[in-house]
Amino acid sequence: MKTYKQFFEDNYVKFLDPDSGKEVKLRASDAFVRDVLLKQTDKDDKKTRVLDSTSYLQKILKQGQNTGVFDSDDDVNDRDVRIFFNFIKDAVPRNQLHSFLKQLPLKSLQDRLKQALASSKIFNFTDILDTTCDPSCQFADSLKKHPKVLLIRPASDRYATRGAAGPGEAFLAFMFSGAKPQGAGDLVLGDTYVELKGKGGRVGKKLDLNKSKLLKSYFQQGIKSVLDDQTALKIANTYDNMAEFLNAVAGVPNLDEKDQSYFSSLPIDYLSSEFSVYRDLVQLIGPIQMKHYFNQIADFQILAVYQGQRIIGFDRNTILSKNSDELRKMFISSGVDFKPKTEKGLAYDESGFGIHI
């Protein structure tokens, strides 16, 4: 049974009065919305270009269906449709709302998002949206008023309990006219497949937990650990170079060719000079696990890390072309870091470290 608050919210209809052009908010029953409002024809005057709220909802529903956010059984009564409607309505100036919705899908928005993701720099995706109006939309401000819009899932993942899309994936597909692909990645923008990692998204897959336990034995206090002299001496007496050490503790079956060649040339003393703090070593092992992860899932072009409105993209080929020390420095300079989700007795679980911005 709905609470009074839910009933009160669910049975409000917002629309533009076709005579005054002003927004009107009235309480209405579900029966009225279904049997009366939906049967009204569009009041699209070519001079005033005013559409009633039902036509706006229909346009949003169609965009959602085309991008996989809604399915064919959804209709304008669905709460997620209304959430997107209210979000857009509060972001776009009233005199531009009709034009904005009529232009969906906006290919220019998709192109600009792809360009920004290729820059390897953190940006706010609402900044792209805010510049679609003249002089300005207010999508960033509207998102503060309607945070639930980021929680909407694609229709295909609506009832999934595992492996479902993360918060914001459906939003990006809807606003930038993408879709959730059938195969590789989490988002497809035209011909570009994107693997999305939300806050703390994992970068490992089927890692060796015996190697995790070995790493934990050297850094027993986890993220707060500092490599003491006795442990450093023990490691130095066990491994001849950094490649041997990383092959033993990073969790992957073997370092890739670039890492094997690079780290074989570094003496084991490089560990204590550069990574005496466990937090710093995580920034090196994270990219090793990531490259191994890339070779176990279907191809995609861009890895994007996001949190809220902030997002950064990295080209897959760029990542695979570098050794993990280069990647460590690139991620640090870009504002990206790795953090462990530790378990008792382990340095990392089989899904590896989480990635953050």
Secondary structure, DSSP 4 states (H G I P E B T S, - for coil): ---HHHHHHHTEEEEE-TTT--EEEEE--HHHHHHTGGGSPP---TTT----HHHHHHHHHHHHHHTTSS-TT--TTSHHHHHHHHHHHHHS-HHHHHHHHHH-S-HHHHHHHHHHHTTTS-EEHHHHHHTTSSS---HHHHHHH-GGGGGPPPGGGTT-SSSPPPTTHHHHHHHTT-B--SSSSSEEETTEEEEEE-TTEE---S--HHHHHHHHHHSTTGGG-B--HHHHHHHHHH-SBHHHHHHHHSSSSS--HHHHHHHHTSBTHHHHHH--BHHHHHHHHHHHHHHHHHTTS---SEEEEEETTEEEEEEHHHHHTS-HHHHHHHHHHHT-EEE---BTTBSS-TT--EEE-
